[in-house]
């Protein structure tokens, strides 16, 4: 299983185990170095509780709360650990 697939599974499991009542995930997509999650919340309390997901998933995370047209949303980004990232070809270039 590649990193993106295992990261998606880890996030989904943490969400399910966390029992985040009043929150739902609208989008979850992981690529080679980060995951993006868009979530919707019924109340401000459920949005605040949802932020605990960042402590449950063992990756760096950044969350952006959004209020639009009376809807409470959060966009979370989980970042792959630096030592776990694939080697990028540009890092092997030697300048002389």
Buried (B, 14 or more C-beta within 10 A) or exposed (E): EEBBEEBBEBBEEBBEEBEBEBBEBEEBEBEEBBBEBBBBBEEEEBBBBBBEBBEBBEBEBEBEBEEEEEEBBBBBBBEBEEEEEEEEEEEEEEEE
